[in-house]
Amino acid sequence: LFAVLIILYPLLDLLRVFILRIKDGLSPFVADLRHIHHYLFKKTRSSIRTILILITSQLFLIYLVLISPWITVLFLVSVLAVVALTNIPGIL
């Protein structure tokens, strides 16, 4: 379980980017700057802040999974679907 929790953020980010690329008609393996850390760095202009935000988010996801796995799954799938399937400017 702990190993899954550690790779949860990178896996979700990878899936989100793959969905966006496929939706745009691109190969899921083409490199681009759509990963969450790129957006965070653009907003914060600081590697330290970006890392702190990502670590805090990862710890929050671990906490959610340990408290209630089913609520976490529903939460993450909902967030992934909304972010990946919308074209709203300003959303990751």
PyRosetta script that sets phi, psi and omega in degrees:
from pyrosetta import init, pose_from_sequence

init()
pose = pose_from_sequence("LFAVLIILYPLLDLLRVFILRIKDGLSPFVADLRHIHHYLFKKTRSSIRTILILITSQLFLIYLVLISPWITVLFLVSVLAVVALTNIPGIL")
pose.set_psi(1, -42.3)
pose.set_omega(1, -178.1)
pose.set_phi(2, -63.2)
pose.set_psi(2, -39.0)
pose.set_omega(2, 179.5)
pose.set_phi(3, -62.7)
pose.set_psi(3, -39.4)
pose.set_omega(3, 178.3)
pose.set_phi(4, -65.6)
pose.set_psi(4, -40.5)
pose.set_omega(4, 180.0)
pose.set_phi(5, -64.2)
pose.set_psi(5, -36.5)
pose.set_omega(5, -178.9)
pose.set_phi(6, -66.7)
pose.set_psi(6, -37.4)
pose.set_omega(6, -178.0)
pose.set_phi(7, -95.1)
pose.set_psi(7, 8.8)
pose.set_omega(7, -177.1)
pose.set_phi(8, -62.3)
pose.set_psi(8, -49.7)
pose.set_omega(8, 180.0)
pose.set_phi(9, -61.6)
pose.set_psi(9, -51.0)
pose.set_omega(9, -179.6)
pose.set_phi(10, -61.0)
pose.set_psi(10, -36.4)
pose.set_omega(10, 179.6)
pose.set_phi(11, -66.7)
pose.set_psi(11, -44.6)
pose.set_omega(11, 178.1)
pose.set_phi(12, -64.0)
pose.set_psi(12, -40.2)
pose.set_omega(12, 178.7)
pose.set_phi(13, -65.1)
pose.set_psi(13, -42.4)
pose.set_omega(13, 178.3)
pose.set_phi(14, -61.9)
pose.set_psi(14, -46.2)
pose.set_omega(14, 179.1)
pose.set_phi(15, -62.9)
pose.set_psi(15, -41.4)
pose.set_omega(15, 179.0)
pose.set_phi(16, -61.1)
pose.set_psi(16, -45.8)
pose.set_omega(16, -179.2)
pose.set_phi(17, -67.8)
pose.set_psi(17, -40.0)
pose.set_omega(17, 176.9)
pose.set_phi(18, -59.9)
pose.set_psi(18, -44.2)
pose.set_omega(18, 179.9)
pose.set_phi(19, -62.8)
pose.set_psi(19, -43.8)
pose.set_omega(19, 178.9)
pose.set_phi(20, -62.3)
pose.set_psi(20, -42.9)
pose.set_omega(20, -179.0)
pose.set_phi(21, -66.2)
pose.set_psi(21, -45.0)
pose.set_omega(21, 179.8)
pose.set_phi(22, -64.1)
pose.set_psi(22, -40.3)
pose.set_omega(22, 178.1)
pose.set_phi(23, -59.9)
pose.set_psi(23, -34.8)
pose.set_omega(23, 179.2)
pose.set_phi(24, -86.3)
pose.set_psi(24, 3.3)
pose.set_omega(24, 178.1)
pose.set_phi(25, 80.1)
pose.set_psi(25, 17.8)
pose.set_omega(25, 179.1)
pose.set_phi(26, -101.7)
pose.set_psi(26, 161.7)
pose.set_omega(26, 173.0)
pose.set_phi(27, -67.4)
pose.set_psi(27, 139.3)
pose.set_omega(27, 178.7)
pose.set_phi(28, -66.1)
pose.set_psi(28, -12.1)
pose.set_omega(28, -176.4)
pose.set_phi(29, -100.8)
pose.set_psi(29, 6.0)
pose.set_omega(29, 177.6)
pose.set_phi(30, -77.6)
pose.set_psi(30, 134.4)
pose.set_omega(30, 180.0)
pose.set_phi(31, -74.6)
pose.set_psi(31, 141.2)
pose.set_omega(31, 174.6)
pose.set_phi(32, -156.5)
pose.set_psi(32, -172.8)
pose.set_omega(32, -177.5)
pose.set_phi(33, -110.4)
pose.set_psi(33, 36.3)
pose.set_omega(33, -177.9)
pose.set_phi(34, -91.4)
pose.set_psi(34, -2.2)
pose.set_omega(34, 179.6)
pose.set_phi(35, -69.8)
pose.set_psi(35, 150.2)
pose.set_omega(35, -174.4)
pose.set_phi(36, -57.5)
pose.set_psi(36, -38.5)
pose.set_omega(36, -178.0)
pose.set_phi(37, -65.3)
pose.set_psi(37, -29.2)
pose.set_omega(37, 176.4)
pose.set_phi(38, -67.9)
pose.set_psi(38, -43.2)
pose.set_omega(38, 178.1)
pose.set_phi(39, -64.7)
pose.set_psi(39, -42.2)
pose.set_omega(39, 179.1)
pose.set_phi(40, -63.1)
pose.set_psi(40, -41.1)
pose.set_omega(40, 179.9)
pose.set_phi(41, -64.9)
pose.set_psi(41, -38.5)
pose.set_omega(41, 177.0)
pose.set_phi(42, -61.9)
pose.set_psi(42, -39.0)
pose.set_omega(42, -178.6)
pose.set_phi(43, -75.0)
pose.set_psi(43, -41.8)
pose.set_omega(43, -173.5)
pose.set_phi(44, -93.6)
pose.set_psi(44, -25.7)
pose.set_omega(44, -175.8)
pose.set_phi(45, 56.6)
pose.set_psi(45, 28.8)
pose.set_omega(45, -179.6)
pose.set_phi(46, -146.0)
pose.set_psi(46, 124.3)
pose.set_omega(46, 177.1)
pose.set_phi(47, -64.0)
pose.set_psi(47, -39.4)
pose.set_omega(47, -179.1)
pose.set_phi(48, -62.8)
pose.set_psi(48, -47.4)
pose.set_omega(48, 179.6)
pose.set_phi(49, -62.7)
pose.set_psi(49, -41.7)
pose.set_omega(49, 178.6)
pose.set_phi(50, -60.1)
pose.set_psi(50, -46.2)
pose.set_omega(50, 179.4)
pose.set_phi(51, -63.3)
pose.set_psi(51, -42.7)
pose.set_omega(51, 179.5)
pose.set_phi(52, -63.8)
pose.set_psi(52, -39.9)
pose.set_omega(52, 177.6)
pose.set_phi(53, -64.2)
pose.set_psi(53, -43.6)
pose.set_omega(53, -179.3)
pose.set_phi(54, -66.9)
pose.set_psi(54, -40.9)
pose.set_omega(54, 178.4)
pose.set_phi(55, -65.0)
pose.set_psi(55, -43.6)
pose.set_omega(55, 178.7)
pose.set_phi(56, -62.6)
pose.set_psi(56, -42.1)
pose.set_omega(56, 178.2)
pose.set_phi(57, -63.1)
pose.set_psi(57, -43.0)
pose.set_omega(57, 179.4)
pose.set_phi(58, -62.8)
pose.set_psi(58, -43.3)
pose.set_omega(58, 178.3)
pose.set_phi(59, -64.0)
pose.set_psi(59, -37.8)
pose.set_omega(59, 176.9)
pose.set_phi(60, -63.5)
pose.set_psi(60, -43.9)
pose.set_omega(60, 177.9)
pose.set_phi(61, -62.3)
pose.set_psi(61, -41.6)
pose.set_omega(61, 177.4)
pose.set_phi(62, -61.6)
pose.set_psi(62, -43.9)
pose.set_omega(62, 178.6)
pose.set_phi(63, -60.0)
pose.set_psi(63, -45.9)
pose.set_omega(63, 179.2)
pose.set_phi(64, -59.7)
pose.set_psi(64, -44.3)
pose.set_omega(64, -178.5)
pose.set_phi(65, -64.6)
pose.set_psi(65, -40.4)
pose.set_omega(65, -179.4)
pose.set_phi(66, -70.3)
pose.set_psi(66, -33.2)
pose.set_omega(66, -179.6)
pose.set_phi(67, -76.3)
pose.set_psi(67, -50.3)
pose.set_omega(67, -175.9)
pose.set_phi(68, -153.6)
pose.set_psi(68, 96.1)
pose.set_omega(68, -177.1)
pose.set_phi(69, -58.7)
pose.set_psi(69, -39.9)
pose.set_omega(69, -176.0)
pose.set_phi(70, -71.0)
pose.set_psi(70, -40.2)
pose.set_omega(70, 176.8)
pose.set_phi(71, -63.8)
pose.set_psi(71, -37.9)
pose.set_omega(71, 178.9)
pose.set_phi(72, -62.7)
pose.set_psi(72, -44.8)
pose.set_omega(72, -179.8)
pose.set_phi(73, -61.3)
pose.set_psi(73, -46.8)
pose.set_omega(73, 178.4)
pose.set_phi(74, -61.7)
pose.set_psi(74, -42.2)
pose.set_omega(74, 178.9)
pose.set_phi(75, -61.7)
pose.set_psi(75, -49.2)
pose.set_omega(75, -176.7)
pose.set_phi(76, -67.6)
pose.set_psi(76, -39.8)
pose.set_omega(76, 178.1)
pose.set_phi(77, -65.1)
pose.set_psi(77, -40.6)
pose.set_omega(77, 178.3)
pose.set_phi(78, -63.0)
pose.set_psi(78, -46.9)
pose.set_omega(78, 179.7)
pose.set_phi(79, -63.4)
pose.set_psi(79, -44.9)
pose.set_omega(79, 179.8)
pose.set_phi(80, -60.5)
pose.set_psi(80, -44.2)
pose.set_omega(80, -179.0)
pose.set_phi(81, -64.9)
pose.set_psi(81, -44.8)
pose.set_omega(81, -178.8)
pose.set_phi(82, -64.1)
pose.set_psi(82, -47.1)
pose.set_omega(82, -177.7)
pose.set_phi(83, -69.0)
pose.set_psi(83, -40.8)
pose.set_omega(83, -174.9)
pose.set_phi(84, -76.8)
pose.set_psi(84, -30.0)
pose.set_omega(84, -171.4)
pose.set_phi(85, -104.4)
pose.set_psi(85, 10.3)
pose.set_omega(85, 176.8)
pose.set_phi(86, -113.6)
pose.set_psi(86, 153.6)
pose.set_omega(86, 177.6)
pose.set_phi(87, -112.8)
pose.set_psi(87, 28.8)
pose.set_omega(87, -177.8)
pose.set_phi(88, -74.4)
pose.set_psi(88, 119.3)
pose.set_omega(88, 178.7)
pose.set_phi(89, -61.4)
pose.set_psi(89, 140.7)
pose.set_omega(89, 178.3)
pose.set_phi(90, 97.6)
pose.set_psi(90, -17.8)
pose.set_omega(90, 175.5)
pose.set_phi(91, -88.3)
pose.set_psi(91, 128.4)
pose.set_omega(91, -179.3)
pose.set_phi(92, -11.4)
pose.dump_pdb("model.pdb")
